[in-house]
Amino acid sequence: MNAFLALLIGVLTAGGVFLLLRAQTFVVILGLTLLSYAVNLFLFVMGRLVIGAPPIAGGGAATADPLPQALVLTAIVISFAMTAFVIALALKARAEMGNDHVDGLHDGGER
């Protein structure tokens, strides 16, 4: 299970970095979203998932760690707000420049 989660985090990170290096803004936004998913999964896995453990301490049994869960919930909210802001920024840039390229240049080179 740990190897699968590590592989999944690696694939999400690699896909996010690959998409971040593209020239279109919406593909870059998708790469940022994949990277945020990878970070959220990494934080959640670092909490050492315990299946069947009670969330609240009681009777000396192994319990789930609430800190990674709180960090992931906070990261989800922050990544949602960041994605909404970047999409609005990309739409405004597309309306102003007339294209979807990160550097603002058309396909033919300079403006």
N, C-alpha and C positions, 0 to 999 in steps of 0.2 A: 504494500500500500504506500509506503514511504517513497519507493522508487517511482511509482506511478505519479504521485503528487509532485515530486521533484521534476519529472519529465514534463508534466503539464505546466508547471511554473516556467520551466525553460522554454517550452514551445510558445507560451504566451509572451514571454519577454522577447524572444527572437522575432516573433511576428510583429510585435509592437515596435521594435527598433527598425525592422525592415520597412514598415509602413511610415515611420517617422522620417525616413530618408528619401521619400518620394517628393515629387514636385507639386502635387496638387494639395490644396489646403484641407479638403474634406478627408482625404486619405491620411493626412497627418493627424487629424482629429481622431480618426479610427485607431491609429497607432497609439495615441495617448490613452485612449479608452482601454485598449488591450494591455498597455503597461499598468494602468491602474487596477485592472482585474488581476494581473500577476502579483502586484504588490499586496492587494487585499488577500489573495490566496496564501501568499507567503506569510503575512502576519497571522492569519488564522491557523496555519499549520504550525507556526512557532509556538502556539499555545498548547501543543501536545494534546491533540484530540483524544478524549477518553470516551469510548462508546458505553452507554449505560450508566454513567456516573451521575450522581445528583448534582445540580448546579449550585446548591447551597450546602455548606459544610454541616455535617451532622454525624455523630457516632464514629468518627475516625476513619470514615471511608474516603477513598480518593474522589476528589471533586474536580469539576471543570474550572479552569482559570478564567475569570471574567475579564481580565485586562485585555487580552488579544481580541475578545469579542467586542469590547467597547472601542478599541482602536479601529477595528474593521468597520463598525457602524459609523464612526466619525469619518473614516476615509471614504466610505461610500457617499456620504452626504457632500463632502468636499469635492470628490471627483464628479458628482452629478452637477454641482454648481459650476465647476471649472469647465465641464463639457458644454453646458448651456451657454456660458459666456464666450467660449471660443467659437462655437457655432454661430452665435450672433455676430461676433467679430468677423468671421469668414464671410458671412452673408453680406455684411456692410462693405468689406473689401472687394467682394465680387461685384457688387452694385457700383462701386466707385471706379474700379479699374476695368471691369468688363471681362475679366478672365479669372481662372481658378488657380493660377500658379503662385507658388510661395514667394518668388522673387518679383512678381508683378509684370514679368515680361511675357510677350506672346510666344507662340510656338516658333516663329520665324527668327527670333533673336531679340534685338533691341526694339524699343518702342518707337 
